[in-house]
Amino acid sequence: MAQPHKGDRQTVTSKIPRKDSDKLDAVVALTSEAKSDIVARLLHEWLETIDLERLRAVYGQEELLMRTAS
């Protein structure tokens, strides 16, 4: 059966500790949900909690004022 279109997507790859991977595999086996769907949902939920404007204010680069040699 064809899967419904989920919109524009980008692949993200990461290595995780074996213990976490084994647990994720167990969740997949129990729920029959695709591993990629689980990871995408968790990443999306986490990203929703991030305030980009605040991060830019904390980590953003300020303009570097250059003094002319006199």
N, CA, C and O atoms as a Tripos MOL2 file, in Angstrom:
@<TRIPOS>MOLECULE
protein
  280   279    70     0     0
PROTEIN
NO_CHARGES

@<TRIPOS>ATOM
      1 N           0.8420   -1.1750    0.0000 N.3       1 MET1
      2 CA          0.0000    0.0000    0.0000 C.3       1 MET1
      3 C           0.8900    1.2420    0.0000 C.2       1 MET1
      4 O           1.8830    1.2990    0.7260 O.2       1 MET1
      5 N           0.5390    2.2180   -0.8010 N.am      2 ALA2
      6 CA          1.3400    3.4450   -0.9080 C.3       2 ALA2
      7 C           1.1920    4.2940    0.3450 C.2       2 ALA2
      8 O           0.1230    4.3680    0.9510 O.2       2 ALA2
      9 N           2.2910    4.9290    0.7140 N.am      3 GLN3
     10 CA          2.2950    5.8200    1.8680 C.3       3 GLN3
     11 C           1.8360    7.2110    1.4310 C.2       3 GLN3
     12 O           2.1330    7.6320    0.3130 O.2       3 GLN3
     13 N           1.1080    7.9380    2.3040 N.am      4 PRO4
     14 CA          0.6940    9.2950    1.9460 C.3       4 PRO4
     15 C           1.9100   10.2160    1.8580 C.2       4 PRO4
     16 O           2.8990   10.0300    2.5670 O.2       4 PRO4
     17 N           1.8190   11.2110    0.9760 N.am      5 HIS5
     18 CA          2.9170   12.1680    0.8060 C.3       5 HIS5
     19 C           3.0640   12.9950    2.0820 C.2       5 HIS5
     20 O           2.0760   13.4920    2.6230 O.2       5 HIS5
     21 N           4.2890   13.1400    2.5570 N.am      6 LYS6
     22 CA          4.5470   13.8510    3.8100 C.3       6 LYS6
     23 C           5.1350   15.2370    3.5880 C.2       6 LYS6
     24 O           5.5550   15.8920    4.5420 O.2       6 LYS6
     25 N           5.1690   15.6860    2.3460 N.am      7 GLY7
     26 CA          5.6970   17.0150    2.0670 C.3       7 GLY7
     27 C           7.1950   16.9720    1.7970 C.2       7 GLY7
     28 O           7.8130   15.9080    1.7560 O.2       7 GLY7
     29 N           7.7550   18.1580    1.6140 N.am      8 ASP8
     30 CA          9.1750   18.2960    1.3180 C.3       8 ASP8
     31 C          10.0000   17.7820    2.4980 C.2       8 ASP8
     32 O           9.7800   18.1970    3.6360 O.2       8 ASP8
     33 N          10.9220   16.9040    2.2400 N.am      9 ARG9
     34 CA         11.7360   16.2810    3.2910 C.3       9 ARG9
     35 C          13.2120   16.3780    2.9610 C.2       9 ARG9
     36 O          13.5910   16.4810    1.7950 O.2       9 ARG9
     37 N          14.0420   16.3430    3.9890 N.am     10 GLN10
     38 CA         15.4950   16.3450    3.8630 C.3      10 GLN10
     39 C          16.0310   15.2000    4.7190 C.2      10 GLN10
     40 O          15.5890   15.0130    5.8520 O.2      10 GLN10
     41 N          16.9680   14.4460    4.1900 N.am     11 THR11
     42 CA         17.5570   13.3340    4.9320 C.3      11 THR11
     43 C          18.5630   13.8530    5.9540 C.2      11 THR11
     44 O          19.3920   14.7110    5.6500 O.2      11 THR11
     45 N          18.4750   13.3190    7.1630 N.am     12 VAL12
     46 CA         19.4190   13.6290    8.2350 C.3      12 VAL12
     47 C          19.9630   12.2920    8.7280 C.2      12 VAL12
     48 O          19.1960   11.3720    9.0150 O.2      12 VAL12
     49 N          21.2740   12.1860    8.8250 N.am     13 THR13
     50 CA         21.9040   10.9370    9.2440 C.3      13 THR13
     51 C          22.6970   11.1680   10.5180 C.2      13 THR13
     52 O          23.3680   12.1890   10.6630 O.2      13 THR13
     53 N          22.6190   10.2210   11.4380 N.am     14 SER14
     54 CA         23.3580   10.3400   12.6910 C.3      14 SER14
     55 C          23.6880    8.9510   13.2200 C.2      14 SER14
     56 O          22.9530    7.9880   12.9990 O.2      14 SER14
     57 N          24.7940    8.8730   13.9120 N.am     15 LYS15
     58 CA         25.1510    7.6370   14.6100 C.3      15 LYS15
     59 C          24.7930    7.8110   16.0750 C.2      15 LYS15
     60 O          25.0760    8.8440   16.6820 O.2      15 LYS15
     61 N          24.1680    6.7860   16.6330 N.am     16 ILE16
     62 CA         23.7800    6.8400   18.0430 C.3      16 ILE16
     63 C          24.3970    5.6520   18.7710 C.2      16 ILE16
     64 O          24.7970    4.6740   18.1390 O.2      16 ILE16
     65 N          24.4750    5.7320   20.0940 N.am     17 PRO17
     66 CA         25.0430    4.6060   20.8590 C.3      17 PRO17
     67 C          24.2780    3.3080   20.5980 C.2      17 PRO17
     68 O          23.0590    3.3190   20.4260 O.2      17 PRO17
     69 N          24.9970    2.2060   20.5700 N.am     18 ARG18
     70 CA         24.3980    0.8970   20.2810 C.3      18 ARG18
     71 C          23.2190    0.6140   21.2110 C.2      18 ARG18
     72 O          22.1980    0.0880   20.7700 O.2      18 ARG18
     73 N          23.3480    0.9580   22.4900 N.am     19 LYS19
     74 CA         22.2770    0.7090   23.4600 C.3      19 LYS19
     75 C          20.9910    1.4200   23.0330 C.2      19 LYS19
     76 O          19.9020    0.8510   23.1190 O.2      19 LYS19
     77 N          21.1250    2.6730   22.5700 N.am     20 ASP20
     78 CA         19.9560    3.4230   22.1240 C.3      20 ASP20
     79 C          19.3940    2.8270   20.8340 C.2      20 ASP20
     80 O          18.1780    2.7590   20.6580 O.2      20 ASP20
     81 N          20.2680    2.4020   19.9450 N.am     21 SER21
     82 CA         19.8320    1.7920   18.6980 C.3      21 SER21
     83 C          19.0660    0.4980   18.9600 C.2      21 SER21
     84 O          18.0430    0.2350   18.3280 O.2      21 SER21
     85 N          19.5600   -0.2950   19.8860 N.am     22 ASP22
     86 CA         18.8800   -1.5440   20.2370 C.3      22 ASP22
     87 C          17.4870   -1.2670   20.8050 C.2      22 ASP22
     88 O          16.5280   -1.9780   20.5050 O.2      22 ASP22
     89 N          17.3940   -0.2240   21.6280 N.am     23 LYS23
     90 CA         16.0980    0.1150   22.2110 C.3      23 LYS23
     91 C          15.1500    0.6310   21.1270 C.2      23 LYS23
     92 O          13.9670    0.2920   21.1260 O.2      23 LYS23
     93 N          15.6630    1.4440   20.2090 N.am     24 LEU24
     94 CA         14.8480    1.9300   19.0980 C.3      24 LEU24
     95 C          14.3470    0.7600   18.2510 C.2      24 LEU24
     96 O          13.1900    0.7400   17.8310 O.2      24 LEU24
     97 N          15.2210   -0.2090   18.0040 N.am     25 ASP25
     98 CA         14.8180   -1.4020   17.2500 C.3      25 ASP25
     99 C          13.6930   -2.1530   17.9620 C.2      25 ASP25
    100 O          12.7830   -2.6710   17.3150 O.2      25 ASP25
    101 N          13.7560   -2.2100   19.2810 N.am     26 ALA26
    102 CA         12.7100   -2.8830   20.0560 C.3      26 ALA26
    103 C          11.3860   -2.1240   19.9440 C.2      26 ALA26
    104 O          10.3240   -2.7340   19.8170 O.2      26 ALA26
    105 N          11.4550   -0.7950   19.9920 N.am     27 VAL27
    106 CA         10.2380    0.0150   19.8370 C.3      27 VAL27
    107 C           9.6300   -0.2130   18.4570 C.2      27 VAL27
    108 O           8.4150   -0.3640   18.3290 O.2      27 VAL27
    109 N          10.4660   -0.2390   17.4320 N.am     28 VAL28
    110 CA         10.0000   -0.4830   16.0650 C.3      28 VAL28
    111 C           9.3280   -1.8550   15.9730 C.2      28 VAL28
    112 O           8.2720   -1.9930   15.3550 O.2      28 VAL28
    113 N           9.9340   -2.8520   16.5810 N.am     29 ALA29
    114 CA          9.3730   -4.2050   16.5440 C.3      29 ALA29
    115 C           8.0090   -4.2620   17.2450 C.2      29 ALA29
    116 O           7.1040   -4.9700   16.8020 O.2      29 ALA29
    117 N           7.8750   -3.5160   18.3320 N.am     30 LEU30
    118 CA          6.6230   -3.5350   19.0860 C.3      30 LEU30
    119 C           5.5170   -2.7160   18.4250 C.2      30 LEU30
    120 O           4.3500   -3.1040   18.4640 O.2      30 LEU30
    121 N           5.8780   -1.5930   17.8220 N.am     31 THR31
    122 CA          4.8660   -0.6660   17.2970 C.3      31 THR31
    123 C           4.6390   -0.7850   15.7960 C.2      31 THR31
    124 O           3.6260   -0.3100   15.2850 O.2      31 THR31
    125 N           5.5660   -1.4110   15.0910 N.am     32 SER32
    126 CA          5.5400   -1.5010   13.6240 C.3      32 SER32
    127 C           5.6360   -0.1370   12.9450 C.2      32 SER32
    128 O           5.3540   -0.0150   11.7530 O.2      32 SER32
    129 N           6.0320    0.8860   13.6980 N.am     33 GLU33
    130 CA          6.2470    2.2160   13.1240 C.3      33 GLU33
    131 C           7.6400    2.2420   12.5070 C.2      33 GLU33
    132 O           8.5710    1.6430   13.0440 O.2      33 GLU33
    133 N           7.7810    2.9210   11.4030 N.am     34 ALA34
    134 CA          9.0810    3.0020   10.7440 C.3      34 ALA34
    135 C          10.0770    3.7590   11.6220 C.2      34 ALA34
    136 O           9.7490    4.7710   12.2400 O.2      34 ALA34
    137 N          11.2940    3.2380   11.6550 N.am     35 LYS35
    138 CA         12.3480    3.8750   12.4560 C.3      35 LYS35
    139 C          12.5250    5.3360   12.0560 C.2      35 LYS35
    140 O          12.6490    6.2100   12.9140 O.2      35 LYS35
    141 N          12.5380    5.5960   10.7590 N.am     36 SER36
    142 CA         12.7360    6.9720   10.2930 C.3      36 SER36
    143 C          11.5950    7.8850   10.7360 C.2      36 SER36
    144 O          11.8260    9.0610   11.0190 O.2      36 SER36
    145 N          10.3760    7.3670   10.8010 N.am     37 ASP37
    146 CA          9.2440    8.1740   11.2570 C.3      37 ASP37
    147 C           9.3690    8.5200   12.7360 C.2      37 ASP37
    148 O           9.0530    9.6370   13.1460 O.2      37 ASP37
    149 N           9.8270    7.5690   13.5290 N.am     38 ILE38
    150 CA         10.0190    7.8150   14.9610 C.3      38 ILE38
    151 C          11.0760    8.8900   15.1690 C.2      38 ILE38
    152 O          10.8590    9.8460   15.9130 O.2      38 ILE38
    153 N          12.2170    8.7310   14.5130 N.am     39 VAL39
    154 CA         13.3140    9.6820   14.6770 C.3      39 VAL39
    155 C          12.8970   11.0600   14.1700 C.2      39 VAL39
    156 O          13.1940   12.0670   14.8130 O.2      39 VAL39
    157 N          12.2150   11.1200   13.0290 N.am     40 ALA40
    158 CA         11.7660   12.4020   12.4820 C.3      40 ALA40
    159 C          10.8070   13.0970   13.4450 C.2      40 ALA40
    160 O          10.9140   14.3040   13.6610 O.2      40 ALA40
    161 N           9.8740   12.3440   14.0220 N.am     41 ARG41
    162 CA          8.9160   12.9260   14.9570 C.3      41 ARG41
    163 C           9.6140   13.4800   16.1970 C.2      41 ARG41
    164 O           9.3130   14.5870   16.6430 O.2      41 ARG41
    165 N          10.5480   12.7030   16.7490 N.am     42 LEU42
    166 CA         11.2620   13.1500   17.9480 C.3      42 LEU42
    167 C          12.1020   14.3920   17.6680 C.2      42 LEU42
    168 O          12.1280   15.3210   18.4750 O.2      42 LEU42
    169 N          12.7820   14.4100   16.5360 N.am     43 LEU43
    170 CA         13.5910   15.5710   16.1780 C.3      43 LEU43
    171 C          12.7040   16.7930   15.9520 C.2      43 LEU43
    172 O          13.0370   17.8950   16.3890 O.2      43 LEU43
    173 N          11.5820   16.5980   15.2740 N.am     44 HIS44
    174 CA         10.6520   17.6960   15.0370 C.3      44 HIS44
    175 C          10.1330   18.2630   16.3600 C.2      44 HIS44
    176 O          10.1010   19.4800   16.5440 O.2      44 HIS44
    177 N           9.7300   17.3910   17.2710 N.am     45 GLU45
    178 CA          9.2110   17.8400   18.5700 C.3      45 GLU45
    179 C          10.2660   18.6370   19.3320 C.2      45 GLU45
    180 O           9.9420   19.6440   19.9610 O.2      45 GLU45
    181 N          11.5170   18.2000   19.2830 N.am     46 TRP46
    182 CA         12.5930   18.9170   19.9650 C.3      46 TRP46
    183 C          12.8400   20.2730   19.3140 C.2      46 TRP46
    184 O          12.9820   21.2800   20.0070 O.2      46 TRP46
    185 N          12.8900   20.3020   17.9850 N.am     47 LEU47
    186 CA         13.1370   21.5580   17.2830 C.3      47 LEU47
    187 C          12.0270   22.5780   17.5350 C.2      47 LEU47
    188 O          12.2880   23.7810   17.5530 O.2      47 LEU47
    189 N          10.8100   22.1160   17.7270 N.am     48 GLU48
    190 CA          9.7010   23.0140   18.0270 C.3      48 GLU48
    191 C           9.9180   23.7730   19.3400 C.2      48 GLU48
    192 O           9.3480   24.8480   19.5270 O.2      48 GLU48
    193 N          10.7210   23.2400   20.2360 N.am     49 THR49
    194 CA         10.9520   23.8830   21.5340 C.3      49 THR49
    195 C          12.0540   24.9320   21.4950 C.2      49 THR49
    196 O          12.2720   25.6320   22.4840 O.2      49 THR49
    197 N          12.7460   25.0520   20.3830 N.am     50 ILE50
    198 CA         13.8970   25.9500   20.2900 C.3      50 ILE50
    199 C          13.4710   27.3210   19.7860 C.2      50 ILE50
    200 O          12.7860   27.4400   18.7700 O.2      50 ILE50
    201 N          13.8840   28.3480   20.5110 N.am     51 ASP51
    202 CA         13.6290   29.7300   20.1320 C.3      51 ASP51
    203 C          14.8520   30.2340   19.3570 C.2      51 ASP51
    204 O          15.8730   30.5770   19.9530 O.2      51 ASP51
    205 N          14.7410   30.2760   18.0390 N.am     52 LEU52
    206 CA         15.8790   30.6730   17.2130 C.3      52 LEU52
    207 C          16.3320   32.1060   17.4800 C.2      52 LEU52
    208 O          17.5300   32.3890   17.4580 O.2      52 LEU52
    209 N          15.4010   33.0000   17.7290 N.am     53 GLU53
    210 CA         15.7830   34.3900   17.9990 C.3      53 GLU53
    211 C          16.6270   34.4800   19.2660 C.2      53 GLU53
    212 O          17.5940   35.2390   19.3170 O.2      53 GLU53
    213 N          16.2690   33.7210   20.2720 N.am     54 ARG54
    214 CA         17.0510   33.7060   21.5190 C.3      54 ARG54
    215 C          18.4410   33.1290   21.2650 C.2      54 ARG54
    216 O          19.4380   33.6620   21.7500 O.2      54 ARG54
    217 N          18.5010   32.0410   20.5070 N.am     55 LEU55
    218 CA         19.7970   31.4440   20.1840 C.3      55 LEU55
    219 C          20.6720   32.4090   19.3950 C.2      55 LEU55
    220 O          21.8750   32.5100   19.6400 O.2      55 LEU55
    221 N          20.0660   33.1130   18.4540 N.am     56 ARG56
    222 CA         20.8340   34.0910   17.6790 C.3      56 ARG56
    223 C          21.3800   35.1780   18.5830 C.2      56 ARG56
    224 O          22.5050   35.6420   18.3970 O.2      56 ARG56
    225 N          20.5810   35.5890   19.5660 N.am     57 ALA57
    226 CA         21.0210   36.6340   20.4860 C.3      57 ALA57
    227 C          22.1700   36.1410   21.3590 C.2      57 ALA57
    228 O          23.0830   36.9070   21.6700 O.2      57 ALA57
    229 N          22.1360   34.8810   21.7540 N.am     58 VAL58
    230 CA         23.1650   34.3240   22.6310 C.3      58 VAL58
    231 C          24.4090   33.9260   21.8450 C.2      58 VAL58
    232 O          25.5280   34.2120   22.2710 O.2      58 VAL58
    233 N          24.2230   33.2710   20.7090 N.am     59 TYR59
    234 CA         25.3470   32.7090   19.9660 C.3      59 TYR59
    235 C          25.7060   33.4770   18.6960 C.2      59 TYR59
    236 O          26.7400   33.2220   18.0780 O.2      59 TYR59
    237 N          24.8610   34.3990   18.3200 N.am     60 GLY60
    238 CA         25.0980   35.1410   17.0900 C.3      60 GLY60
    239 C          26.3560   35.9860   17.1780 C.2      60 GLY60
    240 O          26.7790   36.3940   18.2600 O.2      60 GLY60
    241 N          26.9330   36.2350   16.0380 N.am     61 GLN61
    242 CA         28.1270   37.0580   15.9980 C.3      61 GLN61
    243 C          27.7240   38.5200   15.9150 C.2      61 GLN61
    244 O          26.8380   38.9050   15.1520 O.2      61 GLN61
    245 N          28.3990   39.3160   16.7200 N.am     62 GLU62
    246 CA         28.1770   40.7460   16.6580 C.3      62 GLU62
    247 C          29.0990   41.3350   15.6130 C.2      62 GLU62
    248 O          30.1190   40.7460   15.2560 O.2      62 GLU62
    249 N          28.7280   42.4970   15.1330 N.am     63 GLU63
    250 CA         29.5400   43.1620   14.1250 C.3      63 GLU63
    251 C          30.8800   43.5300   14.7350 C.2      63 GLU63
    252 O          30.9550   44.0780   15.8350 O.2      63 GLU63
    253 N          31.9260   43.2210   14.0040 N.am     64 LEU64
    254 CA         33.2860   43.5330   14.4360 C.3      64 LEU64
    255 C          33.6570   44.9240   13.9050 C.2      64 LEU64
    256 O          33.7290   45.1530   12.6980 O.2      64 LEU64
    257 N          33.8860   45.8330   14.8420 N.am     65 LEU65
    258 CA         34.2450   47.1830   14.4280 C.3      65 LEU65
    259 C          35.7370   47.2350   14.1270 C.2      65 LEU65
    260 O          36.5740   46.8710   14.9530 O.2      65 LEU65
    261 N          36.0350   47.6880   12.9420 N.am     66 MET66
    262 CA         37.4230   47.7910   12.5100 C.3      66 MET66
    263 C          37.9010   49.2270   12.6980 C.2      66 MET66
    264 O          37.2810   50.1700   12.2080 O.2      66 MET66
    265 N          38.9870   49.3750   13.4000 N.am     67 ARG67
    266 CA         39.5550   50.7090   13.5640 C.3      67 ARG67
    267 C          40.5900   50.9360   12.4660 C.2      67 ARG67
    268 O          41.3490   50.0340   12.1100 O.2      67 ARG67
    269 N          40.6020   52.1220   11.9540 N.am     68 THR68
    270 CA         41.6000   52.4350   10.9280 C.3      68 THR68
    271 C          42.8990   52.8250   11.6080 C.2      68 THR68
    272 O          42.9010   53.4800   12.6500 O.2      68 THR68
    273 N          43.9830   52.4210   11.0130 N.am     69 ALA69
    274 CA         45.3020   52.7570   11.5630 C.3      69 ALA69
    275 C          45.5180   54.2460   11.4560 C.2      69 ALA69
    276 O          45.2050   54.8570   10.4340 O.2      69 ALA69
    277 N          46.0550   54.8310   12.5130 N.am     70 SER70
    278 CA         46.3060   56.2730   12.4500 C.3      70 SER70
    279 C          47.7840   56.5690   12.4910 C.2      70 SER70
    280 O          48.1820   57.7330   12.4480 O.2      70 SER70
@<TRIPOS>BOND
     1     1     2 1
     2     2     3 1
     3     3     4 2
     4     3     5 am
     5     5     6 1
     6     6     7 1
     7     7     8 2
     8     7     9 am
     9     9    10 1
    10    10    11 1
    11    11    12 2
    12    11    13 am
    13    13    14 1
    14    14    15 1
    15    15    16 2
    16    15    17 am
    17    17    18 1
    18    18    19 1
    19    19    20 2
    20    19    21 am
    21    21    22 1
    22    22    23 1
    23    23    24 2
    24    23    25 am
    25    25    26 1
    26    26    27 1
    27    27    28 2
    28    27    29 am
    29    29    30 1
    30    30    31 1
    31    31    32 2
    32    31    33 am
    33    33    34 1
    34    34    35 1
    35    35    36 2
    36    35    37 am
    37    37    38 1
    38    38    39 1
    39    39    40 2
    40    39    41 am
    41    41    42 1
    42    42    43 1
    43    43    44 2
    44    43    45 am
    45    45    46 1
    46    46    47 1
    47    47    48 2
    48    47    49 am
    49    49    50 1
    50    50    51 1
    51    51    52 2
    52    51    53 am
    53    53    54 1
    54    54    55 1
    55    55    56 2
    56    55    57 am
    57    57    58 1
    58    58    59 1
    59    59    60 2
    60    59    61 am
    61    61    62 1
    62    62    63 1
    63    63    64 2
    64    63    65 am
    65    65    66 1
    66    66    67 1
    67    67    68 2
    68    67    69 am
    69    69    70 1
    70    70    71 1
    71    71    72 2
    72    71    73 am
    73    73    74 1
    74    74    75 1
    75    75    76 2
    76    75    77 am
    77    77    78 1
    78    78    79 1
    79    79    80 2
    80    79    81 am
    81    81    82 1
    82    82    83 1
    83    83    84 2
    84    83    85 am
    85    85    86 1
    86    86    87 1
    87    87    88 2
    88    87    89 am
    89    89    90 1
    90    90    91 1
    91    91    92 2
    92    91    93 am
    93    93    94 1
    94    94    95 1
    95    95    96 2
    96    95    97 am
    97    97    98 1
    98    98    99 1
    99    99   100 2
   100    99   101 am
   101   101   102 1
   102   102   103 1
   103   103   104 2
   104   103   105 am
   105   105   106 1
   106   106   107 1
   107   107   108 2
   108   107   109 am
   109   109   110 1
   110   110   111 1
   111   111   112 2
   112   111   113 am
   113   113   114 1
   114   114   115 1
   115   115   116 2
   116   115   117 am
   117   117   118 1
   118   118   119 1
   119   119   120 2
   120   119   121 am
   121   121   122 1
   122   122   123 1
   123   123   124 2
   124   123   125 am
   125   125   126 1
   126   126   127 1
   127   127   128 2
   128   127   129 am
   129   129   130 1
   130   130   131 1
   131   131   132 2
   132   131   133 am
   133   133   134 1
   134   134   135 1
   135   135   136 2
   136   135   137 am
   137   137   138 1
   138   138   139 1
   139   139   140 2
   140   139   141 am
   141   141   142 1
   142   142   143 1
   143   143   144 2
   144   143   145 am
   145   145   146 1
   146   146   147 1
   147   147   148 2
   148   147   149 am
   149   149   150 1
   150   150   151 1
   151   151   152 2
   152   151   153 am
   153   153   154 1
   154   154   155 1
   155   155   156 2
   156   155   157 am
   157   157   158 1
   158   158   159 1
   159   159   160 2
   160   159   161 am
   161   161   162 1
   162   162   163 1
   163   163   164 2
   164   163   165 am
   165   165   166 1
   166   166   167 1
   167   167   168 2
   168   167   169 am
   169   169   170 1
   170   170   171 1
   171   171   172 2
   172   171   173 am
   173   173   174 1
   174   174   175 1
   175   175   176 2
   176   175   177 am
   177   177   178 1
   178   178   179 1
   179   179   180 2
   180   179   181 am
   181   181   182 1
   182   182   183 1
   183   183   184 2
   184   183   185 am
   185   185   186 1
   186   186   187 1
   187   187   188 2
   188   187   189 am
   189   189   190 1
   190   190   191 1
   191   191   192 2
   192   191   193 am
   193   193   194 1
   194   194   195 1
   195   195   196 2
   196   195   197 am
   197   197   198 1
   198   198   199 1
   199   199   200 2
   200   199   201 am
   201   201   202 1
   202   202   203 1
   203   203   204 2
   204   203   205 am
   205   205   206 1
   206   206   207 1
   207   207   208 2
   208   207   209 am
   209   209   210 1
   210   210   211 1
   211   211   212 2
   212   211   213 am
   213   213   214 1
   214   214   215 1
   215   215   216 2
   216   215   217 am
   217   217   218 1
   218   218   219 1
   219   219   220 2
   220   219   221 am
   221   221   222 1
   222   222   223 1
   223   223   224 2
   224   223   225 am
   225   225   226 1
   226   226   227 1
   227   227   228 2
   228   227   229 am
   229   229   230 1
   230   230   231 1
   231   231   232 2
   232   231   233 am
   233   233   234 1
   234   234   235 1
   235   235   236 2
   236   235   237 am
   237   237   238 1
   238   238   239 1
   239   239   240 2
   240   239   241 am
   241   241   242 1
   242   242   243 1
   243   243   244 2
   244   243   245 am
   245   245   246 1
   246   246   247 1
   247   247   248 2
   248   247   249 am
   249   249   250 1
   250   250   251 1
   251   251   252 2
   252   251   253 am
   253   253   254 1
   254   254   255 1
   255   255   256 2
   256   255   257 am
   257   257   258 1
   258   258   259 1
   259   259   260 2
   260   259   261 am
   261   261   262 1
   262   262   263 1
   263   263   264 2
   264   263   265 am
   265   265   266 1
   266   266   267 1
   267   267   268 2
   268   267   269 am
   269   269   270 1
   270   270   271 1
   271   271   272 2
   272   271   273 am
   273   273   274 1
   274   274   275 1
   275   275   276 2
   276   275   277 am
   277   277   278 1
   278   278   279 1
   279   279   280 2
@<TRIPOS>SUBSTRUCTURE
     1 MET1         2 RESIDUE 1 A MET
     2 ALA2         6 RESIDUE 1 A ALA
     3 GLN3        10 RESIDUE 1 A GLN
     4 PRO4        14 RESIDUE 1 A PRO
     5 HIS5        18 RESIDUE 1 A HIS
     6 LYS6        22 RESIDUE 1 A LYS
     7 GLY7        26 RESIDUE 1 A GLY
     8 ASP8        30 RESIDUE 1 A ASP
     9 ARG9        34 RESIDUE 1 A ARG
    10 GLN10       38 RESIDUE 1 A GLN
    11 THR11       42 RESIDUE 1 A THR
    12 VAL12       46 RESIDUE 1 A VAL
    13 THR13       50 RESIDUE 1 A THR
    14 SER14       54 RESIDUE 1 A SER
    15 LYS15       58 RESIDUE 1 A LYS
    16 ILE16       62 RESIDUE 1 A ILE
    17 PRO17       66 RESIDUE 1 A PRO
    18 ARG18       70 RESIDUE 1 A ARG
    19 LYS19       74 RESIDUE 1 A LYS
    20 ASP20       78 RESIDUE 1 A ASP
    21 SER21       82 RESIDUE 1 A SER
    22 ASP22       86 RESIDUE 1 A ASP
    23 LYS23       90 RESIDUE 1 A LYS
    24 LEU24       94 RESIDUE 1 A LEU
    25 ASP25       98 RESIDUE 1 A ASP
    26 ALA26      102 RESIDUE 1 A ALA
    27 VAL27      106 RESIDUE 1 A VAL
    28 VAL28      110 RESIDUE 1 A VAL
    29 ALA29      114 RESIDUE 1 A ALA
    30 LEU30      118 RESIDUE 1 A LEU
    31 THR31      122 RESIDUE 1 A THR
    32 SER32      126 RESIDUE 1 A SER
    33 GLU33      130 RESIDUE 1 A GLU
    34 ALA34      134 RESIDUE 1 A ALA
    35 LYS35      138 RESIDUE 1 A LYS
    36 SER36      142 RESIDUE 1 A SER
    37 ASP37      146 RESIDUE 1 A ASP
    38 ILE38      150 RESIDUE 1 A ILE
    39 VAL39      154 RESIDUE 1 A VAL
    40 ALA40      158 RESIDUE 1 A ALA
    41 ARG41      162 RESIDUE 1 A ARG
    42 LEU42      166 RESIDUE 1 A LEU
    43 LEU43      170 RESIDUE 1 A LEU
    44 HIS44      174 RESIDUE 1 A HIS
    45 GLU45      178 RESIDUE 1 A GLU
    46 TRP46      182 RESIDUE 1 A TRP
    47 LEU47      186 RESIDUE 1 A LEU
    48 GLU48      190 RESIDUE 1 A GLU
    49 THR49      194 RESIDUE 1 A THR
    50 ILE50      198 RESIDUE 1 A ILE
    51 ASP51      202 RESIDUE 1 A ASP
    52 LEU52      206 RESIDUE 1 A LEU
    53 GLU53      210 RESIDUE 1 A GLU
    54 ARG54      214 RESIDUE 1 A ARG
    55 LEU55      218 RESIDUE 1 A LEU
    56 ARG56      222 RESIDUE 1 A ARG
    57 ALA57      226 RESIDUE 1 A ALA
    58 VAL58      230 RESIDUE 1 A VAL
    59 TYR59      234 RESIDUE 1 A TYR
    60 GLY60      238 RESIDUE 1 A GLY
    61 GLN61      242 RESIDUE 1 A GLN
    62 GLU62      246 RESIDUE 1 A GLU
    63 GLU63      250 RESIDUE 1 A GLU
    64 LEU64      254 RESIDUE 1 A LEU
    65 LEU65      258 RESIDUE 1 A LEU
    66 MET66      262 RESIDUE 1 A MET
    67 ARG67      266 RESIDUE 1 A ARG
    68 THR68      270 RESIDUE 1 A THR
    69 ALA69      274 RESIDUE 1 A ALA
    70 SER70      278 RESIDUE 1 A SER
